[in-house]
Amino acid sequence: MPPSPRLTVLSAEAEAFLAENHICTFTTLRPDGSPHTAPVRFTWESESGLARVMTTMTRRKARNLLVAPGSRVSVCQSAGWRWITLEGAATISTDPDRVMEGIRRYTKRYRSPPPQPPHLAVVEIRVDRVLGG
């Protein structure tokens, strides 16, 4: 995804919470408009307002984005009573440089690389709305 101006500014408390290691939910829309929600790990790049989710091109979330590139998605992290939802337009890519950047950030956050099955891809979410936090 090309650089663009940061659309959201989060509080220090929200940034700290997003740096914690929690399983999150990722919601895309199926072609019939119904929501598809899956558990994921994600990374957050506060400087650019970009969230990333690693997946494979065969997963439902990837197929949903292939049908509707740029569609709106959300990723929600919760722990007890604390939660934050990041929303924005998403694209999916198998571009080696973008996938490697996703792997690099994932490895840094979770201290181990993501699984690397065939057809690995990265979902990039340009966050423009934040709820909770």
C-alpha positions in Angstrom: 0.0 0.0 0.0 1.5 3.4 -0.8 2.1 5.8 2.0 -0.7 8.1 2.9 -1.3 10.6 5.7 -2.1 9.1 9.0 -5.8 9.2 9.5 -6.0 8.4 13.2 -4.2 9.4 16.3 -4.5 7.1 19.3 -4.0 7.8 23.0 -0.8 6.5 24.7 -3.1 4.1 26.6 -4.6 2.7 23.4 -1.2 2.3 21.7 0.1 0.4 24.8 -3.0 -1.9 24.7 -2.5 -2.6 21.0 1.1 -3.6 21.7 -0.1 -6.3 24.1 -0.3 -9.9 22.9 -3.9 -10.9 22.5 -5.9 -12.9 20.0 -8.2 -10.6 18.0 -11.1 -10.9 15.7 -11.0 -9.9 12.1 -14.3 -9.2 10.2 -14.8 -9.1 6.5 -18.0 -9.2 4.4 -18.9 -12.2 2.3 -20.2 -11.6 -1.2 -23.8 -11.9 0.1 -23.1 -9.1 2.6 -23.0 -11.3 5.7 -20.1 -10.8 8.1 -17.3 -13.3 8.4 -15.3 -13.1 11.7 -12.2 -15.1 12.4 -9.6 -15.1 15.2 -6.3 -13.6 14.1 -3.1 -12.0 15.2 -2.3 -8.6 13.7 0.2 -5.9 13.8 -0.3 -2.1 14.2 1.9 0.5 12.7 1.0 3.7 14.5 3.2 6.0 12.4 1.1 5.3 9.3 -2.1 4.0 10.8 -1.7 0.7 9.0 -2.8 -2.7 10.5 -1.7 -6.0 9.0 -3.1 -9.5 9.1 -1.2 -12.5 7.7 -3.3 -15.1 5.9 -3.3 -17.4 2.9 -5.2 -16.7 -0.4 -7.3 -19.8 0.2 -8.9 -18.5 3.4 -12.5 -17.1 3.5 -11.2 -13.7 4.6 -8.8 -13.5 1.6 -11.5 -14.6 -0.8 -13.9 -12.0 0.5 -11.3 -9.3 -0.1 -10.5 -10.6 -3.6 -14.2 -10.2 -4.5 -14.3 -6.7 -3.1 -10.9 -5.0 -3.0 -10.8 -2.0 -0.8 -13.8 -3.0 1.2 -14.2 -2.1 4.8 -13.0 -4.5 7.5 -12.4 -4.4 11.2 -10.0 -5.9 13.6 -10.9 -6.0 17.3 -8.6 -6.7 20.2 -10.2 -7.4 23.7 -8.9 -8.4 27.1 -11.4 -8.5 29.9 -13.3 -5.2 29.9 -10.7 -3.5 27.6 -11.2 -3.5 23.9 -10.4 -1.5 20.8 -11.7 -1.9 17.2 -9.7 -0.6 14.2 -11.8 -0.1 11.0 -10.7 0.8 7.5 -10.4 -0.1 3.8 -8.4 -3.3 3.2 -6.4 -4.8 0.4 -4.7 -8.2 0.1 -1.4 -8.8 -1.5 1.0 -11.5 -2.3 3.7 -9.0 -3.4 6.9 -10.5 -1.8 8.1 -7.2 -0.4 4.7 -6.5 1.3 4.4 -10.0 2.6 8.0 -9.9 4.0 7.2 -6.6 5.7 4.1 -8.2 7.2 6.2 -11.2 8.4 8.9 -8.8 9.8 6.3 -6.9 11.9 4.5 -10.1 13.0 7.8 -11.7 14.1 8.7 -8.5 16.1 5.4 -8.3 17.8 4.9 -12.0 18.6 8.6 -13.0 18.9 8.2 -15.8 16.4 7.4 -15.8 12.7 3.9 -16.6 11.4 3.1 -20.0 9.9 4.2 -19.9 6.2 1.9 -22.2 4.3 1.7 -21.9 0.5 0.0 -18.9 -0.9 0.9 -16.6 2.1 -0.6 -13.1 1.8 -0.8 -9.9 3.8 -4.0 -8.0 4.4 -3.2 -4.3 4.8 -5.9 -2.1 6.5 -5.7 1.7 6.2 -7.3 2.5 9.6 -9.6 5.5 9.5 -11.9 4.8 12.5 -11.2 3.6 16.0 -13.8 2.5 18.6 -13.2 1.8 22.2 -9.7 2.2 23.6 
